[in-house]
Amino acid sequence: MGALDGLKIADFSWVGAGPRATKDLADNGATVIKIESHKRLDLGRRSPPFAGDPSDVDGSAFFAQTNTSKKSVTINLGDRRGVEIAKKLVGWADVVVENFGPGFMERIGLDYAALKAIKSDIILASVSVAGKTGPMAGFRGYGNSAAAHSGHAALTGYPNSDPHMPPLAYGDVVAPMFLTVAILGALEFRSRTGQGQHLDVSQIEPMVQVIGDLYAQDNPLKNGNDDPAFLVHGVFPTFGEDQWIAIAVETDVQARALESALGIAADQLSPAAIASATATFDKFALFDRLSAVGVPAGPVLDGREIKDNAELIAAGHFQNPDHAILGKANMPAPPYRLSRTPWSVGPSPLLGANNREVFVEMLGLDGSEIESLIAEGTLA
């Protein structure tokens, strides 16, 4: 039994910001119905890497990792009959999640007021780049937009260099963690009061929060890999091509231990001296050597090394649910353990694979009507 068994989620969200949060809920036992459409395909299904043909809507590893343990139905929300079916899902659900552009839910008649009319204690969780209120409420963008607006781009890179956009849409990763907490908080509130509410999570604010300490400075500057509060803070070459180790030294005791471990003369620590010494060591052997004397360090791992990392394997971090297209591909599991209610990671759904199960078996709608709506493109 998962911690969230019995929780019912109607998930209208797509790409990353919403789906990553509902993945966490699904992996912990919630029944998450993902509402999709062939007519407006989730961009996540078009995102690489792919297993085989990139045009296969079920072959994206990105989508698979972001939507584990869910069910998929297809509803054309541009068809009023499709919206009526969607309202049936709202009546079934405890929580509705969406991350559409500004005004979309209102235009199709699924705004919070409309949802409350269907189910008075419904919780609507909305996530967007800039939130639903304020001077940027109508802003449309993606996770990298949040990186620019939050200051991440300005503070990333080496001193005196141009702003550097982070390599991933971190807004799509950070915001869902806050969205999950907000959903669980709203559920707790509803259990005590019987009242639902509308949750409004922006991507910019969580992105600011994770670097909030930098804004405590009068004039935060980009420092590359350096940190002015540390005696040593950087990434240094190790033996082999493109092999590296990260080292952070905060105290004089650690500095003396690093000098001894690397064979550097006392009080002669410098980036050049450290790099010259580390280049003669295997990064894993050097990690063991430095850890043994109390010097914080870490070998820089690439994707293959992460996949084969003994610590992650021992923790069961990668799960291999059997997917019809990807096979037994590695799917990241929740990074925590619940001793009484363990999570379980299932495969992501094929597009529309659960139409009949959800509409007929779960919602009790007429099977022949559903078949007609599928054939006519309303449930497509």
C-alpha positions as CSV (number, residue, x, y, z in Angstrom):
1,M,0.0,0.0,0.0
2,G,1.4,3.4,-1.0
3,A,1.2,6.5,1.2
4,L,-1.3,8.1,-1.2
5,D,-3.5,5.1,-2.1
6,G,-7.0,6.4,-2.7
7,L,-6.0,9.9,-3.8
8,K,-7.5,10.7,-7.2
9,I,-5.8,13.2,-9.6
10,A,-7.1,14.5,-12.9
11,D,-3.8,15.7,-14.5
12,F,-4.3,18.2,-17.4
13,S,-0.6,19.2,-17.2
14,W,2.0,18.6,-19.8
15,V,5.7,18.8,-20.6
16,G,7.6,19.1,-17.2
17,A,6.3,21.5,-14.5
18,G,3.1,19.7,-13.8
19,P,3.9,16.1,-14.7
20,R,6.9,15.9,-12.5
21,A,4.7,16.7,-9.5
22,T,2.0,14.2,-10.4
23,K,4.6,11.6,-11.0
24,D,5.7,11.9,-7.4
25,L,2.0,11.4,-6.3
26,A,1.5,8.5,-8.7
27,D,4.7,6.7,-7.6
28,N,3.3,6.9,-4.0
29,G,0.0,5.3,-4.8
30,A,-2.3,8.1,-6.1
31,T,-4.4,7.3,-9.1
32,V,-3.3,9.8,-11.7
33,I,-5.3,10.1,-14.9
34,K,-3.3,12.1,-17.5
35,I,-5.6,13.9,-19.9
36,E,-3.9,14.1,-23.3
37,S,-4.9,14.5,-27.0
38,H,-3.6,13.4,-30.4
39,K,-4.7,16.8,-31.6
40,R,-2.5,18.7,-29.1
41,L,0.3,16.3,-28.3
42,D,2.2,16.7,-25.0
43,L,5.5,18.2,-26.0
44,G,7.1,15.8,-23.6
45,R,6.2,13.0,-26.1
46,R,8.2,14.8,-28.7
47,S,11.3,15.3,-26.5
48,P,14.4,13.2,-27.0
49,P,15.9,10.7,-26.3
50,F,13.8,8.3,-28.2
51,A,13.6,4.5,-28.4
52,G,13.5,3.9,-32.1
53,D,11.4,6.1,-34.4
54,P,11.2,9.7,-33.1
55,S,7.7,10.0,-34.5
56,D,6.5,7.3,-32.2
57,V,4.4,9.2,-29.6
58,D,5.1,6.5,-27.0
59,G,8.9,6.3,-27.5
60,S,10.2,9.3,-25.6
61,A,12.4,8.4,-22.6
62,F,11.9,12.0,-21.3
63,F,8.1,11.5,-21.3
64,A,8.4,8.0,-19.8
65,Q,10.6,9.2,-16.9
66,T,8.3,12.2,-16.2
67,N,5.0,10.2,-16.2
68,T,5.7,6.9,-14.4
69,S,2.8,5.1,-12.7
70,K,0.0,7.1,-14.5
71,K,-2.9,6.3,-16.7
72,S,-3.6,8.1,-20.0
73,V,-6.9,9.1,-21.6
74,T,-7.4,11.2,-24.7
75,I,-9.9,14.1,-24.7
76,N,-10.2,16.8,-27.4
77,L,-10.7,19.8,-25.2
78,G,-11.6,21.8,-28.3
79,D,-14.8,19.8,-28.6
80,R,-17.5,20.8,-26.1
81,R,-18.5,17.1,-25.8
82,G,-14.9,16.4,-24.8
83,V,-15.1,19.1,-22.1
84,E,-18.2,17.5,-20.7
85,I,-16.3,14.2,-20.4
86,A,-13.5,16.1,-18.7
87,K,-16.0,17.5,-16.2
88,K,-16.9,13.9,-15.3
89,L,-13.2,13.4,-14.4
90,V,-13.3,16.5,-12.3
91,G,-16.3,15.1,-10.4
92,W,-14.3,11.9,-9.7
93,A,-11.1,13.7,-8.7
94,D,-9.7,15.1,-5.4
95,V,-7.2,17.3,-7.2
96,V,-7.0,18.8,-10.7
97,V,-3.6,19.8,-12.0
98,E,-2.9,22.2,-14.9
99,N,-0.1,24.2,-16.4
100,F,-1.7,25.6,-19.5
101,G,-1.1,29.1,-20.9
102,P,-3.0,32.0,-19.3
103,G,-6.8,31.9,-19.9
104,F,-7.0,28.5,-21.4
105,M,-8.9,26.8,-18.6
106,E,-11.3,29.7,-18.4
107,R,-11.9,29.6,-22.2
108,I,-12.9,25.9,-22.1
109,G,-15.0,26.3,-19.0
110,L,-12.7,24.5,-16.5
111,D,-11.6,27.5,-14.4
112,Y,-11.7,27.2,-10.6
113,A,-15.2,28.6,-10.2
114,A,-16.5,26.0,-12.8
115,L,-14.7,23.2,-11.0
116,K,-16.2,24.2,-7.7
117,A,-19.6,24.1,-9.2
118,I,-18.9,20.5,-10.2
119,K,-17.3,19.5,-6.9
120,S,-17.3,22.0,-4.0
121,D,-14.2,20.7,-2.2
122,I,-12.1,20.3,-5.4
123,I,-8.4,21.4,-5.2
124,L,-7.1,23.0,-8.4
125,A,-3.3,23.2,-8.6
126,S,-2.0,25.6,-11.2
127,V,1.7,26.0,-12.1
128,S,3.0,28.6,-14.6
129,V,6.2,30.7,-15.2
130,A,5.0,33.8,-13.3
131,G,1.8,32.8,-11.5
132,K,-1.8,33.8,-11.9
133,T,-1.6,37.3,-10.3
134,G,0.7,40.4,-10.5
135,P,2.1,42.4,-13.4
136,M,3.4,39.3,-15.2
137,A,0.3,37.2,-14.8
138,G,-0.2,36.8,-18.5
139,F,3.4,35.8,-19.3
140,R,3.9,32.7,-21.5
141,G,7.2,30.8,-21.3
142,Y,9.1,27.7,-20.3
143,G,11.5,26.7,-17.6
144,N,14.4,28.6,-19.1
145,S,12.3,31.7,-19.1
146,A,12.2,31.3,-15.3
147,A,16.0,30.9,-15.3
148,A,16.4,34.3,-16.9
149,H,13.8,36.1,-14.7
150,S,15.0,34.6,-11.4
151,G,18.7,35.6,-11.9
152,H,20.1,32.1,-12.5
153,A,21.3,33.1,-16.0
154,A,23.0,36.2,-14.7
155,L,24.8,34.3,-11.9
156,T,25.9,31.3,-13.9
157,G,29.3,31.2,-15.6
158,Y,32.7,32.6,-15.0
159,P,33.5,36.1,-13.8
160,N,33.1,38.8,-16.5
161,S,31.5,36.4,-18.9
162,D,28.1,36.8,-20.6
163,P,25.0,35.4,-18.8
164,H,24.8,31.7,-19.3
165,M,21.6,29.8,-19.6
166,P,21.5,26.7,-17.4
167,P,21.7,23.5,-19.5
168,L,18.3,22.2,-18.3
169,A,14.9,23.9,-17.7
170,Y,15.4,23.9,-13.9
171,G,12.2,25.8,-13.4
172,D,10.4,22.6,-14.6
173,V,12.3,20.6,-12.0
174,V,12.3,23.0,-9.0
175,A,8.7,24.2,-9.2
176,P,7.1,20.7,-9.1
177,M,8.7,20.0,-5.7
178,F,6.9,23.1,-4.3
179,L,3.7,22.1,-6.2
180,T,3.8,18.7,-4.6
181,V,4.1,20.2,-1.1
182,A,1.3,22.7,-1.9
183,I,-1.0,19.8,-3.0
184,L,-0.3,17.8,0.1
185,G,-0.8,20.9,2.3
186,A,-4.2,21.6,0.6
187,L,-5.2,18.0,1.1
188,E,-4.4,18.2,4.8
189,F,-6.4,21.5,5.1
190,R,-9.4,19.8,3.3
191,S,-9.3,16.8,5.7
192,R,-9.7,19.3,8.6
193,T,-12.2,21.7,7.1
194,G,-13.8,20.0,4.2
195,Q,-12.8,22.9,1.9
196,G,-10.8,22.9,-1.3
197,Q,-8.8,25.7,-2.7
198,H,-6.9,27.0,-5.7
199,L,-3.1,26.6,-5.6
200,D,-1.0,29.1,-7.6
201,V,2.7,28.1,-8.1
202,S,5.0,30.1,-10.3
203,Q,8.4,28.9,-11.5
204,I,10.2,32.1,-11.0
205,E,9.7,32.2,-7.2
206,P,11.0,28.7,-6.5
207,M,14.0,29.5,-8.7
208,V,14.7,32.6,-6.7
209,Q,14.3,30.7,-3.4
210,V,16.9,28.1,-4.2
211,I,19.5,30.9,-4.6
212,G,18.1,33.2,-2.0
213,D,21.3,33.3,0.0
214,L,23.1,35.0,-2.9
215,Y,20.6,37.8,-2.9
216,A,21.5,38.5,0.8
217,Q,24.6,40.0,-0.6
218,D,24.7,43.7,-1.7
219,N,26.0,42.9,-5.1
220,P,26.0,39.1,-6.0
221,L,28.6,38.2,-8.6
222,K,29.2,35.1,-10.7
223,N,32.2,33.2,-9.5
224,G,32.4,30.2,-11.8
225,N,33.4,27.2,-9.7
226,D,35.0,29.4,-7.0
227,D,33.4,30.3,-3.6
228,P,34.8,33.2,-1.7
229,A,33.9,31.6,1.6
230,F,36.1,28.6,1.0
231,L,39.9,28.2,0.9
232,V,39.6,25.8,-2.0
233,H,36.5,25.4,-4.1
234,G,36.7,24.1,-7.6
235,V,36.9,21.2,-10.1
236,F,40.3,19.8,-10.9
237,P,41.6,17.4,-13.6
238,T,42.4,13.8,-12.8
239,F,44.2,11.1,-14.7
240,G,42.7,10.3,-18.1
241,E,40.8,12.3,-20.8
242,D,38.2,14.7,-19.5
243,Q,38.3,13.2,-16.0
244,W,37.7,15.5,-13.0
245,I,37.2,15.8,-9.2
246,A,35.5,18.5,-7.2
247,I,37.2,19.6,-4.0
248,A,35.9,22.0,-1.3
249,V,38.1,23.1,1.6
250,E,36.7,25.3,4.3
251,T,39.1,25.1,7.2
252,D,42.8,25.2,7.8
253,V,42.7,21.6,9.1
254,Q,41.2,20.4,5.8
255,A,43.8,22.5,3.9
256,R,46.7,20.8,5.7
257,A,45.0,17.4,5.1
258,L,44.7,18.2,1.4
259,E,48.4,19.3,1.1
260,S,49.5,16.0,2.8
261,A,47.2,13.8,0.6
262,L,48.4,15.5,-2.6
263,G,52.1,15.8,-1.6
264,I,52.0,19.6,-1.8
265,A,54.4,21.6,0.4
266,A,52.9,23.2,3.5
267,D,51.1,26.5,2.8
268,Q,51.7,26.1,-0.9
269,L,48.1,25.4,-1.9
270,S,47.1,27.1,-5.2
271,P,44.7,26.1,-8.0
272,A,47.7,25.4,-10.2
273,A,49.5,23.2,-7.6
274,I,46.3,21.3,-6.8
275,A,45.6,20.7,-10.5
276,S,49.1,19.5,-11.1
277,A,48.9,17.0,-8.3
278,T,45.3,15.7,-8.9
279,A,46.1,15.1,-12.6
280,T,48.3,12.1,-11.5
281,F,45.4,10.3,-9.7
282,D,42.4,8.2,-10.8
283,K,39.4,10.3,-9.7
284,F,37.8,7.4,-7.8
285,A,41.0,6.5,-6.0
286,L,41.6,10.2,-5.2
287,F,38.1,10.5,-3.8
288,D,38.7,7.6,-1.4
289,R,42.1,9.1,-0.4
290,L,40.7,12.6,0.3
291,S,37.6,11.3,2.1
292,A,39.8,9.2,4.4
293,V,41.5,12.3,5.7
294,G,38.4,14.5,5.9
295,V,38.6,16.5,2.8
296,P,35.2,17.0,1.1
297,A,35.5,15.9,-2.5
298,G,33.5,14.1,-5.2
299,P,34.4,12.5,-8.6
300,V,32.6,14.2,-11.5
301,L,30.4,11.5,-13.0
302,D,29.0,11.4,-16.5
303,G,25.7,9.8,-17.4
304,R,27.1,6.3,-17.8
305,E,28.9,6.4,-14.5
306,I,25.7,7.6,-12.8
307,K,23.8,4.7,-14.2
308,D,26.4,2.3,-12.9
309,N,26.9,4.1,-9.6
310,A,27.1,1.6,-6.8
311,E,25.4,3.9,-4.2
312,L,22.4,4.6,-6.5
313,I,22.1,0.9,-7.4
314,A,22.2,-0.1,-3.7
315,A,19.5,2.4,-2.9
316,G,17.3,1.0,-5.7
317,H,17.2,4.5,-7.2
318,F,16.7,3.2,-10.8
319,Q,13.6,1.1,-11.3
320,N,12.9,-0.9,-14.5
321,P,9.2,-1.2,-15.1
322,D,8.4,-3.0,-18.4
323,H,7.4,-0.4,-21.0
324,A,5.8,-1.6,-24.3
325,I,8.2,0.6,-26.4
326,L,11.2,1.3,-24.2
327,G,11.4,-2.1,-22.6
328,K,13.0,-2.2,-19.1
329,A,14.6,1.2,-19.2
330,N,15.9,2.9,-16.1
331,M,13.3,5.2,-14.5
332,P,14.4,7.3,-11.5
333,A,12.5,6.5,-8.4
334,P,11.5,8.8,-5.5
335,P,14.7,9.7,-3.6
336,Y,13.4,8.7,-0.2
337,R,12.1,5.7,1.7
338,L,8.9,5.3,3.7
339,S,9.2,2.3,6.0
340,R,5.5,1.6,6.3
341,T,4.2,2.8,2.9
342,P,6.8,2.1,0.2
343,W,6.5,3.6,-3.2
344,S,6.2,1.6,-6.4
345,V,7.2,2.8,-9.9
346,G,5.1,1.6,-12.8
347,P,5.6,2.3,-16.5
348,S,4.4,5.5,-18.1
349,P,1.2,5.1,-20.1
350,L,0.8,4.7,-23.9
351,L,-1.2,7.5,-25.4
352,G,-4.9,6.9,-24.7
353,A,-4.2,3.4,-23.4
354,N,-6.7,3.7,-20.6
355,N,-9.7,5.3,-22.3
356,R,-12.1,2.5,-21.9
357,E,-10.9,1.5,-18.4
358,V,-11.3,5.1,-17.2
359,F,-14.4,6.2,-19.0
360,V,-16.4,3.0,-18.8
361,E,-15.1,1.0,-15.8
362,M,-14.1,3.9,-13.5
363,L,-16.6,6.6,-14.4
364,G,-19.4,4.3,-15.4
365,L,-20.1,6.0,-18.7
366,D,-22.0,4.1,-21.5
367,G,-19.6,1.9,-23.4
368,S,-21.2,2.4,-26.8
369,E,-21.3,6.2,-26.4
370,I,-17.6,6.2,-25.5
371,E,-16.9,4.1,-28.6
372,S,-18.8,6.6,-30.8
373,L,-17.0,9.6,-29.2
374,I,-13.6,7.9,-29.9
375,A,-14.6,7.2,-33.5
376,E,-15.8,10.8,-34.0
377,G,-12.5,12.3,-32.6
378,T,-14.0,13.7,-29.4
379,L,-11.9,11.3,-27.3
380,A,-8.8,11.5,-29.4
